[in-house]
Amino acid sequence: MPTSIEQLLIRNCSPCLRRTFSSSIRQHVAKKTKPIPRPAKYTHKPVKAPASPAYKPFAQTLADRSEPVLLYQGASTTVYKAGCYTLGLLCFVWSVHSTRQMWYYPPPYFNRFLKGMYYGVCGLAIAMSAFFIMRPYRIIETINTLPVTSKKGTRTLHLQLVSSPLFPGIRPRTVSVPADYVVLSAPLASEKSGGVPLRLLELRHKRAEKARNLREGSLISLPLRQLRFHLGNAWQALKGAFTNSAFIYLRAKGHYASWKVAEEAGWALDEGRALDRIVRSKVTA
C-alpha cells in the first residue's frame, strides 16, 4: 500500500501526473506482493490392509507338508491275540480229537444219523477255530499321512495304513488310500472329557484301581492278588475275542474288507481329533 507521503504527492499533482504516478506506484506494489499459493487439495487414500494368508483346510495343510505325519499309533494287542489263538486252538483240538474218537471208537447206540450230526458239530468247531484264529487279522498298527502329487501338480492327502501281521514273523501289510475314501464306524475321539470317550475314561479308572489294589495290601495275600489280576486280564482277552468291543471299524472305498482300529490307542494326534477331522465318521447303531 502507498505511504502517506505518496498519497499527499498524488493529491497535490495535476490530474495527468496523478494518473501516471498512481499507475507506476500500483505496478511497483504489484511486483513486491506475491500471490499466496492455495493449499493443495487433500485426497484421502484408503490404507490397504496386509494380505492375510488364504485359509486352508486341515487335510490340505497336511498334504502340503513334505514329510509324513503320524496320526495314530495302536496299543499293544498281544493279550487280545493270545485270547483269539487260545480259543481257536481249543476248538481245533477238540474237533480233531472228537472226530478221531468217533471214527475209530464209535458208540454202539449211535446210528448213521447221529454220527452225521456229530461230524457236523466237529466241522462247525473247526470253522469256529478258523474264525478265532483269523480274528486278529487287519488290526491297524499305525496311520500316517502320505502327501501325493498328482499329474496336474496338485497335492492330495493319502493315508498309509499299516496292519499288524496275523502271525509273528510275517511282514506287516501296508495300504495307501485317499483320505476322502476313508470312513470310520464311530469317531475316534469325543468332544467330552477333553476328546477321550467317557467309556474309555471309566475303563482306565478301573484299571488304575486294580493296579493300586495289586500294589497295596498284605504281603501274604500278594500271590492271590496277582493270580486274580492275571485271571481277570485273561477273561477280558477271551471276552474281547467274542465281542470285539474294543475296536471301531475303518472302511475304504475300493476295499471289500474293513480294518480294525483300537479305541484305546497307544498314541493319537490331538487325542484322536486330528484323524476325525480328516476322515468321515458314521455312527452305527
Secondary structure, DSSP 4 states (H G I P E B T S, - for coil): ---HHHHHHHHHS-HHHHHHHHHHHHHHHHHHPPPPPPPPPP---PPPPPPPPPP--HHHHHHT-SS--EEEEPPP-HHHHHHHHHHHHHHHHHHHHHHHHHHHS--TT--HHHHHHHHHHHHHHHHHHHHHHTTTTTBEEEEEEEEEE-TTS-EEEEEEEEEPPSSTTSPPEEEEEEGGGEEESS-SS-SGGGGS-HHHHHHHHHHHHHHHHHHSS-STTHHHHHHHHHHHHHHHHHHHHHH-TTEEEEEETT-SS-EEEESS-SEEGGGGHHHHHHSEE----
